[in-house]
Amino acid sequence: MRRLWRVGATLVVTGLCTAYILWKINLGQTGHVLAHAHVTWFLAAVAIMVGSTWPMAWRWQRLLAARGVHETLPRLVRTYFVGYAAGQVLPTALGGDASRIYETMRRHEGSGGAAAGTVLLERALGGAATLTLAIAGFALAVGRYSVGGYLWIELAFVVATIALGVVLFSTRMHGPLRRLRPLLRAVRLERPLREVYLALHSFRDDVPLLVWMFLLTLVVQAVRVLAIWCSGKAVGVDLSPRPYYVMGPLLFLVALIPFTVNGLAVRESFFVSFLGELGVAADPAFATGFLFFVVTIALALPGAVIVAREALRR
């Protein structure tokens, strides 16, 4: 029953977003915009996304090593690309995370807590870096861009992330969290969540490591925002990178929420709505979102090739 409800909700969200897109755009004009996209800008966006995989894999390697799990950088880069491929067919980026956790557990017996903890910590670092960019975007946008409620949504995410950080790393939260154990035990989630929580909480003693990994993540996220800007330039959206630093953090956050499979239609609706507030016509705004989707597909292709090659070998 729960599965049917989830599928139904996904179909409703997808249908509403698709209807919004079709109401806003002209399919013929959008096709014309995409057909005349500049390949150089598109390739620049792909290069940014692919190139950023190596520092992210190195970050994961450092976090795993801090918990006694040692893995080579090429292996983790491979796992990242396979995770990107999994994320194309599983719900949003979380599907790729599950793939990376499974792969690490398969290679290192007894590393389930460390694998899940480090992957979730990566997500937490990514969220914190994204929201730091959001704060910068908030400051850049006030008085310059009319993006309405989007700014307040970013501010709400900032507050929520600070609250989550307190829950995960503050020792004062141990008492309140213990009260949840009977409920979690009743739904058979107490043990796995406890292992993940302990793996995350243990990093509170590795403050220098977390600071350096956060700074690395901040740089990577800032560079990745430029991939969205390149996608816009490819279809003739003549905006500076500045508004994309308002838009990018929200897009990364939207990508984490499993509204639809791989964010289908939700992502494009977001582009049409946000860029429309900045005076960009619906057709190039949709084309920007669609082209960035193609960039993520290109990012997943190496992982798909790896999976196919290994399947053929077996």
Contacts in CASP RR format, 6 or more apart in sequence:
PFRMAT RR
TARGET T0000
AUTHOR 0000-0000-0000
METHOD contacts of the structure
MODEL  1
MRRLWRVGATLVVTGLCTAYILWKINLGQTGHVLAHAHVTWFLAAVAIMV
GSTWPMAWRWQRLLAARGVHETLPRLVRTYFVGYAAGQVLPTALGGDASR
IYETMRRHEGSGGAAAGTVLLERALGGAATLTLAIAGFALAVGRYSVGGY
LWIELAFVVATIALGVVLFSTRMHGPLRRLRPLLRAVRLERPLREVYLAL
HSFRDDVPLLVWMFLLTLVVQAVRVLAIWCSGKAVGVDLSPRPYYVMGPL
LFLVALIPFTVNGLAVRESFFVSFLGELGVAADPAFATGFLFFVVTIALA
LPGAVIVAREALRR
10 259 0 8 1.000
10 260 0 8 1.000
10 261 0 8 1.000
13 259 0 8 1.000
13 260 0 8 1.000
13 265 0 8 1.000
13 266 0 8 1.000
14 260 0 8 1.000
14 264 0 8 1.000
14 265 0 8 1.000
14 266 0 8 1.000
15 265 0 8 1.000
17 260 0 8 1.000
17 265 0 8 1.000
17 266 0 8 1.000
17 268 0 8 1.000
17 269 0 8 1.000
18 265 0 8 1.000
20 269 0 8 1.000
20 272 0 8 1.000
21 265 0 8 1.000
21 268 0 8 1.000
21 269 0 8 1.000
21 272 0 8 1.000
21 286 0 8 1.000
24 272 0 8 1.000
24 282 0 8 1.000
24 286 0 8 1.000
25 272 0 8 1.000
25 282 0 8 1.000
25 283 0 8 1.000
25 286 0 8 1.000
26 282 0 8 1.000
26 283 0 8 1.000
29 283 0 8 1.000
30 283 0 8 1.000
30 286 0 8 1.000
30 287 0 8 1.000
30 290 0 8 1.000
31 287 0 8 1.000
33 235 0 8 1.000
33 236 0 8 1.000
33 283 0 8 1.000
33 284 0 8 1.000
33 287 0 8 1.000
34 235 0 8 1.000
34 287 0 8 1.000
34 290 0 8 1.000
34 291 0 8 1.000
37 234 0 8 1.000
37 235 0 8 1.000
37 287 0 8 1.000
37 291 0 8 1.000
38 233 0 8 1.000
38 234 0 8 1.000
38 235 0 8 1.000
38 236 0 8 1.000
39 234 0 8 1.000
40 234 0 8 1.000
41 230 0 8 1.000
41 231 0 8 1.000
41 232 0 8 1.000
41 233 0 8 1.000
41 234 0 8 1.000
42 230 0 8 1.000
42 231 0 8 1.000
42 234 0 8 1.000
42 291 0 8 1.000
42 294 0 8 1.000
42 295 0 8 1.000
44 227 0 8 1.000
44 230 0 8 1.000
45 227 0 8 1.000
45 228 0 8 1.000
45 230 0 8 1.000
45 231 0 8 1.000
45 234 0 8 1.000
45 291 0 8 1.000
45 292 0 8 1.000
45 295 0 8 1.000
46 227 0 8 1.000
46 295 0 8 1.000
46 298 0 8 1.000
46 299 0 8 1.000
48 223 0 8 1.000
48 224 0 8 1.000
48 226 0 8 1.000
48 227 0 8 1.000
48 230 0 8 1.000
49 224 0 8 1.000
49 227 0 8 1.000
49 295 0 8 1.000
49 296 0 8 1.000
49 298 0 8 1.000
49 299 0 8 1.000
50 298 0 8 1.000
50 299 0 8 1.000
50 302 0 8 1.000
52 220 0 8 1.000
52 223 0 8 1.000
52 224 0 8 1.000
53 77 0 8 1.000
53 80 0 8 1.000
53 81 0 8 1.000
53 299 0 8 1.000
54 73 0 8 1.000
54 77 0 8 1.000
55 216 0 8 1.000
55 219 0 8 1.000
55 220 0 8 1.000
56 80 0 8 1.000
56 122 0 8 1.000
56 217 0 8 1.000
56 220 0 8 1.000
57 73 0 8 1.000
57 76 0 8 1.000
57 77 0 8 1.000
57 79 0 8 1.000
57 80 0 8 1.000
58 73 0 8 1.000
58 76 0 8 1.000
58 216 0 8 1.000
59 122 0 8 1.000
59 125 0 8 1.000
59 213 0 8 1.000
59 216 0 8 1.000
59 217 0 8 1.000
60 76 0 8 1.000
60 80 0 8 1.000
60 100 0 8 1.000
60 118 0 8 1.000
60 119 0 8 1.000
60 122 0 8 1.000
61 71 0 8 1.000
61 72 0 8 1.000
61 73 0 8 1.000
61 76 0 8 1.000
62 209 0 8 1.000
62 213 0 8 1.000
63 118 0 8 1.000
63 121 0 8 1.000
63 122 0 8 1.000
63 203 0 8 1.000
63 209 0 8 1.000
63 213 0 8 1.000
64 70 0 8 1.000
64 71 0 8 1.000
64 76 0 8 1.000
64 104 0 8 1.000
64 114 0 8 1.000
64 115 0 8 1.000
64 118 0 8 1.000
66 203 0 8 1.000
66 206 0 8 1.000
66 209 0 8 1.000
67 114 0 8 1.000
67 118 0 8 1.000
67 199 0 8 1.000
67 202 0 8 1.000
68 114 0 8 1.000
69 104 0 8 1.000
69 108 0 8 1.000
69 111 0 8 1.000
69 114 0 8 1.000
69 115 0 8 1.000
69 118 0 8 1.000
71 104 0 8 1.000
71 107 0 8 1.000
71 108 0 8 1.000
75 107 0 8 1.000
78 303 0 8 1.000
78 306 0 8 1.000
79 99 0 8 1.000
79 100 0 8 1.000
79 103 0 8 1.000
79 104 0 8 1.000
80 100 0 8 1.000
81 299 0 8 1.000
81 300 0 8 1.000
81 302 0 8 1.000
81 303 0 8 1.000
81 306 0 8 1.000
82 99 0 8 1.000
82 100 0 8 1.000
82 103 0 8 1.000
82 303 0 8 1.000
82 306 0 8 1.000
82 307 0 8 1.000
83 95 0 8 1.000
83 96 0 8 1.000
83 97 0 8 1.000
83 99 0 8 1.000
83 100 0 8 1.000
83 300 0 8 1.000
83 303 0 8 1.000
84 96 0 8 1.000
84 296 0 8 1.000
84 299 0 8 1.000
84 300 0 8 1.000
84 302 0 8 1.000
84 303 0 8 1.000
85 300 0 8 1.000
85 301 0 8 1.000
85 302 0 8 1.000
85 303 0 8 1.000
85 304 0 8 1.000
85 306 0 8 1.000
85 307 0 8 1.000
86 95 0 8 1.000
86 96 0 8 1.000
86 98 0 8 1.000
86 99 0 8 1.000
87 93 0 8 1.000
87 95 0 8 1.000
87 96 0 8 1.000
87 99 0 8 1.000
87 262 0 8 1.000
87 300 0 8 1.000
88 262 0 8 1.000
88 296 0 8 1.000
88 297 0 8 1.000
88 300 0 8 1.000
89 261 0 8 1.000
89 262 0 8 1.000
90 96 0 8 1.000
90 98 0 8 1.000
90 99 0 8 1.000
90 261 0 8 1.000
91 258 0 8 1.000
91 260 0 8 1.000
91 261 0 8 1.000
91 262 0 8 1.000
92 255 0 8 1.000
92 256 0 8 1.000
92 257 0 8 1.000
92 258 0 8 1.000
92 259 0 8 1.000
92 261 0 8 1.000
92 262 0 8 1.000
92 263 0 8 1.000
93 255 0 8 1.000
93 256 0 8 1.000
94 256 0 8 1.000
94 258 0 8 1.000
97 119 0 8 1.000
97 120 0 8 1.000
97 123 0 8 1.000
100 115 0 8 1.000
100 119 0 8 1.000
101 112 0 8 1.000
101 115 0 8 1.000
101 116 0 8 1.000
101 119 0 8 1.000
104 111 0 8 1.000
104 112 0 8 1.000
104 114 0 8 1.000
104 115 0 8 1.000
104 119 0 8 1.000
105 111 0 8 1.000
105 112 0 8 1.000
105 115 0 8 1.000
108 114 0 8 1.000
108 115 0 8 1.000
112 195 0 8 1.000
113 195 0 8 1.000
113 196 0 8 1.000
113 198 0 8 1.000
113 199 0 8 1.000
114 199 0 8 1.000
116 192 0 8 1.000
116 195 0 8 1.000
116 196 0 8 1.000
116 199 0 8 1.000
117 196 0 8 1.000
117 199 0 8 1.000
117 200 0 8 1.000
118 199 0 8 1.000
120 196 0 8 1.000
120 200 0 8 1.000
121 199 0 8 1.000
121 200 0 8 1.000
121 203 0 8 1.000
122 217 0 8 1.000
123 256 0 8 1.000
124 164 0 8 1.000
124 165 0 8 1.000
124 168 0 8 1.000
124 200 0 8 1.000
125 210 0 8 1.000
125 213 0 8 1.000
125 214 0 8 1.000
125 217 0 8 1.000
126 217 0 8 1.000
126 221 0 8 1.000
126 252 0 8 1.000
127 161 0 8 1.000
127 252 0 8 1.000
127 253 0 8 1.000
128 161 0 8 1.000
128 214 0 8 1.000
128 217 0 8 1.000
129 214 0 8 1.000
129 217 0 8 1.000
129 218 0 8 1.000
129 220 0 8 1.000
129 221 0 8 1.000
130 221 0 8 1.000
130 248 0 8 1.000
130 249 0 8 1.000
130 252 0 8 1.000
130 253 0 8 1.000
131 154 0 8 1.000
131 157 0 8 1.000
131 158 0 8 1.000
131 161 0 8 1.000
131 249 0 8 1.000
132 218 0 8 1.000
133 218 0 8 1.000
133 221 0 8 1.000
133 222 0 8 1.000
133 225 0 8 1.000
133 245 0 8 1.000
133 248 0 8 1.000
133 249 0 8 1.000
134 154 0 8 1.000
134 157 0 8 1.000
134 158 0 8 1.000
134 246 0 8 1.000
134 249 0 8 1.000
134 250 0 8 1.000
135 154 0 8 1.000
135 158 0 8 1.000
136 245 0 8 1.000
137 154 0 8 1.000
137 242 0 8 1.000
137 245 0 8 1.000
137 246 0 8 1.000
137 249 0 8 1.000
138 151 0 8 1.000
138 154 0 8 1.000
138 155 0 8 1.000
138 246 0 8 1.000
140 242 0 8 1.000
140 243 0 8 1.000
140 245 0 8 1.000
140 246 0 8 1.000
141 147 0 8 1.000
141 151 0 8 1.000
141 243 0 8 1.000
141 246 0 8 1.000
142 151 0 8 1.000
144 242 0 8 1.000
145 243 0 8 1.000
145 246 0 8 1.000
145 277 0 8 1.000
145 278 0 8 1.000
146 277 0 8 1.000
146 278 0 8 1.000
147 243 0 8 1.000
147 246 0 8 1.000
147 247 0 8 1.000
147 274 0 8 1.000
147 277 0 8 1.000
147 278 0 8 1.000
148 277 0 8 1.000
150 246 0 8 1.000
150 247 0 8 1.000
150 250 0 8 1.000
150 274 0 8 1.000
150 277 0 8 1.000
151 246 0 8 1.000
153 250 0 8 1.000
154 246 0 8 1.000
154 249 0 8 1.000
154 250 0 8 1.000
157 249 0 8 1.000
157 253 0 8 1.000
166 173 0 8 1.000
167 173 0 8 1.000
167 177 0 8 1.000
168 197 0 8 1.000
168 200 0 8 1.000
168 201 0 8 1.000
169 200 0 8 1.000
169 201 0 8 1.000
169 203 0 8 1.000
169 204 0 8 1.000
177 197 0 8 1.000
181 190 0 8 1.000
181 194 0 8 1.000
184 190 0 8 1.000
184 193 0 8 1.000
184 194 0 8 1.000
203 209 0 8 1.000
203 210 0 8 1.000
221 249 0 8 1.000
221 252 0 8 1.000
222 245 0 8 1.000
224 252 0 8 1.000
225 241 0 8 1.000
225 244 0 8 1.000
225 245 0 8 1.000
225 248 0 8 1.000
225 249 0 8 1.000
226 241 0 8 1.000
226 244 0 8 1.000
227 292 0 8 1.000
227 295 0 8 1.000
228 244 0 8 1.000
228 247 0 8 1.000
228 248 0 8 1.000
228 251 0 8 1.000
228 288 0 8 1.000
228 292 0 8 1.000
229 239 0 8 1.000
229 241 0 8 1.000
229 244 0 8 1.000
231 288 0 8 1.000
231 289 0 8 1.000
231 291 0 8 1.000
231 292 0 8 1.000
231 295 0 8 1.000
232 239 0 8 1.000
232 284 0 8 1.000
232 287 0 8 1.000
232 288 0 8 1.000
232 291 0 8 1.000
232 292 0 8 1.000
234 288 0 8 1.000
234 291 0 8 1.000
235 284 0 8 1.000
235 287 0 8 1.000
235 288 0 8 1.000
235 291 0 8 1.000
236 284 0 8 1.000
237 275 0 8 1.000
237 280 0 8 1.000
237 284 0 8 1.000
237 285 0 8 1.000
237 288 0 8 1.000
239 275 0 8 1.000
239 278 0 8 1.000
239 280 0 8 1.000
243 278 0 8 1.000
247 274 0 8 1.000
247 275 0 8 1.000
250 270 0 8 1.000
250 274 0 8 1.000
251 267 0 8 1.000
251 270 0 8 1.000
254 263 0 8 1.000
254 266 0 8 1.000
254 267 0 8 1.000
254 270 0 8 1.000
255 263 0 8 1.000
255 267 0 8 1.000
259 266 0 8 1.000
260 266 0 8 1.000
262 296 0 8 1.000
267 289 0 8 1.000
267 292 0 8 1.000
267 293 0 8 1.000
268 286 0 8 1.000
268 289 0 8 1.000
268 290 0 8 1.000
268 293 0 8 1.000
271 285 0 8 1.000
271 286 0 8 1.000
271 288 0 8 1.000
271 289 0 8 1.000
271 292 0 8 1.000
272 282 0 8 1.000
272 285 0 8 1.000
272 286 0 8 1.000
274 285 0 8 1.000
275 284 0 8 1.000
275 285 0 8 1.000
275 288 0 8 1.000
276 282 0 8 1.000
276 285 0 8 1.000
280 288 0 8 1.000
END
